[in-house]
């Protein structure tokens, strides 16, 4: 059965009000919904392309049963519905919805596809969570929250499927627009020129790795800054719902080494900052890197 998020009546109600503009320099609700649509286009294409590439037999050969394949089909339908919903709502409100871009997701087989799916679903949850406080319209906030809860279910299912804890921590971690876009931009090759520019920028890319098979509290993580060099003293910050957790960043060949602090678990985000008191768009110099931390 085709998955839906809102009834037609609810969609009409959402679409009736034009995106609210702020008096400050912050993004309008229309900007935020187009930002959300950008992410939904990415996820929609990601699943659609994978299902065109891999069959149920391919999933079986990779060690996953028919139910896994069916659940991925359901997730794909959800993402398609999210795109349709946001596109219709923005159009009806007089805003021009962004179109899908061209992507390169980098997976080679079913296992790497599912690993990437886990990261993308986690980032999607963090994106909606981070944007929630900026949405002025209660109707838009409810709509975004409804998508957020479904993305969280997707994330839990995919995580469990690849033997990660489905709910590794009592809180999810919010990400700023620029941090989310930094992660999404790594998959985007190009976008239509007709797309309105979003009020976002990408930070330099940061990748995390460890010699520990399972990263946990006390593990050393290597943060690679391939292709660029960060000048000056920097710190590392683990992004959490209660604020950044700062740790020392020791310079090593190719980047920095940091130690995982107590209190972070699951899909975690690390940024490099110019100070150890704030992790904002003004202080982040690279990242985030995505690291899976075992409780």
N, C-alpha and C positions, 0 to 999 in steps of 0.2 A: 504494500500500500504506500502511496506517495506520502512523504512526510511533509507536514505543514507546521508553521509556527503560530500564525494568527489567522483568525477567520477573516473573511472578506470585509465584514463590518468593522473589525478592529483595524484592518489595514486602511480603510477609508478614513477612519477617525484619526489615525496617525498622520495620514497624508494631508489632512485638511489645513494644517497650520504651516506657514512658511518657516524655514529654519531661522531661529532667533539669532539676531546679531548682538554682539557684545559692544559695550561702550569702550572697553579697553582693547588692547592689541591681541587678546586671546582669540582662538578660533571660534567661529560660529558653530551652532549645532549642525548646520549643513556641512561645514568643513569636517566635523568629527564623523558624521555619517559617511561622507565620501572616503575618509580615512579607513573607516570600518569596511566599506565596500571594497577598497583596495586589497585589504587582507582577505576578504571573503572570495574575491576573484582569484587570488593566489591559491587558496585552499581548494576552491572548486576545480580549478585547472589541474592542480596536483592530483586529486583523486580521480578525476575524469581520465587524465592521461594514463595513470597507473592501471585503471581497470581496462583501458584499451590495450595496454601492453601485457598485462598478466591475466591469465585465466584461473579458474578454480583449480585446475590441475597444477598450475604453477605454484599456487599457494600450498597445495597438498605435497608437492615435491619438496617444498621448502620447510615442511614440517608443521604446517598450519591446516586445520580442518575446514570443511565446507562452511561451517558456521562463521568462521573468521572472515571468509570471503563475503558471505552474505552481510555481515555486520559492516564491512568496509563499503559495500554497496549502499547500505542505509546511511552511513556517514556522508558518502558522496551526494546522496539525494538531499540530505540536510543542508550541505554547503551550497548546492544548487538553489535550494529554496531561500537560503539567506541572501544570496545574490539577487534573486528575483524580487524578494521583499524590499530590500534596501533600494534597488533600482527603481521600482514602482513608487515607493514612498518619496524619494528625492525628485523624481519626475513630476509627480502630482503636486509637490510643494513648490515647483518652479525652479528647482536647482538642477543643474546638469550633472547626471551621475557619471563617474569615471568609467572607462571601459577596461577590459582585461588587458594585461601586458603580455609580453613574450617572456617565458621563464626557462631556466635551466636548473632542475632540482638535484641533479647529480647522482641519483640512486641508480644502481646497476642491477639489482635483483630484488626479490620480495622482502628479504630480511632488511636490506638497507632502505627500502621504501618505507617499511613499518617503523624503522628507527627514525627516519626523517619525519614521518607522520606524528610520532610522539613529540618531537621537538616543536613542530608547527602548531599542534593543538595546545601545547603548553604556552607557547608564545601568544596564541590567540586569546587564551584565558587572561594572561597578564596584560594584554593590550586593552581589552574591554574593561578590566578592573582599573587600569591606570587612567582611562579616559572618563570613567563614570563621574568623577567629581566635577568635571568641566561641562557636563551636559546640563543646560538650564531648563529645558522643557521636561516636565515630569513624564509626558507621554513618550518622548524619545528615550528617556532614561529607562522606562519600563521595557521598551522594545529592545534596547541594548542589553538590559539585564536578562531578558528572556533568551537572547542568543548566547549570552555568557554562560548561563547554566547548562545549555545544551553542549557548548564547546567543552565545558568541564567534564561532562559525561563522556564525550568523545575521548578526551585526554585520559580519563581513568580507564576506559576500555582498552585503548591502544597500549597504555602502559602495562596493564595486566597481561595483555597478549604477548608482549615481549619480555615478560618476567621482571618488570619493574613494579615497585609498590604503587598500587592505583591511587592511594591517597597518602603520600609519604610525610606530610606535615599538616598541622592544624590550620595553617593559613596558606593562601596562594600569594605570590609576589607581584605587585603592580609594576608596570614599566611605563616610562614616559613615551610620548609620541616619537621622539627622535631615537630612543633606544630600540623601540619596536621596528621602526623604519630601517635602522642600521642592520637588524637581523633579516628583515624581509628583502632589503636591497641586494643581499648576497645571492638571491635566487632570481632577481629581475634582470633580464638582458636589455630590454627596451620597452617603452610605453608609447601609446599613440600620442602624437603631437596635439591632438584635439583635447586630451585630458587636461583639466585645469590643474595648475600646480598646487600641491598640498603644502600647508605651512609646516613642513618638516625638513630635516637635513639628516644625512647619515654621518656618524662618527667613523673614524678609522676602524677597520676590522680587527677584532681580537679573538684569538682562539685559545681554548684551554685544553690541557692534557695532563696526564699523570702516569708515573711508572707503576702506581698502585692499581691492581686489577679492579678494586672497588674503592672509590674515593669516599672518605669519611672524615670526621673531625680529626684534625691533626695531620691529614695527608698534605703533601706538597703538590701544588698545581703549577704547571708551567703556563704562563700567559705569553703567547707568541705574537709579536708585532712584525710579521713578515712584510717586507717591502717598504717599511718606513721606520723612522727612529723617533722616539719621544724625547724631547729636550727637557732638562730640568728635573727636579725632584717630583716623583709621583707616588701615589698611594693606591692601594686597591680597596674597593668597596664591594661587599656582597649586598645586593639589593634585597631588602625584606619589607614586609608590610609596616613594620614599626620604625623603619628608617634604615639607612645604610650602616653596615657593620664594617668598620675600617680595619685593615690589617696592613702590615708593612709589605712593601713590594721590593724584593731584592733583585738587583740587576744581574742578569745572567746572559749568556750568549743567545741572542735571538729574541730577548724579551725580558720577562720578570718571573720570579718565583714567589708564590704566596702560600701561606698555610691556612687550611680550612678552619674557621673558628667554630666553636660550639654554637648550636642553635640554627643551623641551616641544613636542609635536607630536600631531596627530590630535585626537580629541574631548577637549577639555581643560576643566577646571573651575576657576573663579576665585571666591574668597570674599572678603568684606571682614571684617577682624578688628580687634579693639581693641588689639592689640599685634603686634609683629613677631618674636615668639619662639614662638608656638604658634597653631595653627588647630584649635581644639577646640570642643565644644559650649558651653563657657564663654566663649570669645573670639570666635566667629563672630557677626557682627552682621547679615550679609545674604548671600544666595547659597545655593548656587553659581549662577553664570552659566555657560552652556555655550557654548564657543567652538571652532570648527574651525580648527586651526593647521596650516599646510603646513610640511613638513620643509624 
